[in-house]
Amino acid sequence: MKKNMGNADRFIRIFVAVIFAILYLTNTVSGTLGIIFLAIAIIFLLTSFISFCPLYTVIGVNTCGKKK
């Protein structure tokens, strides 16, 4: 697995994941939408920690930057 996520992208995903988790855990968002938010938060955290997004590979995006 080749890294395809840069630091800014990882930070944004972690930030959004924390917000979604807080919304779910405080019951601000509940039901099906809450479960969807929690699933997205988990996916964002996992992809941030491994610096790889499978969707980026499919659409040809690389936010990691150019290596010299």
GIPE-V973829 format. One line per field, one symbol per residue. ss: DSSP state (2 for helix, 1 for strand, 0 for the rest). psi: psi as a letter, one per 30 degrees, with the letter a starting at -180 (. if undefined). burial: b if it has 9 or more other C-alpha atoms within 8 Angstrom, else e. A space follows every 10 residues. Layout:
ss->???
psi->???
burial->???
This chain:
ss->0000002222 2222222222 2222200000 2222222222 2222222222 0002222220 00000000
psi->jkkgkleeee eeeeeeeeee eeeefggekl beeeeeeeee eeeeeeeeff hkjeeeeefh kjgflkk.
burial->eeebbbeebb bebbebbbeb bebbeeeebb eeebbebbeb bbebbebbee bbbeebbeee ebebeeee
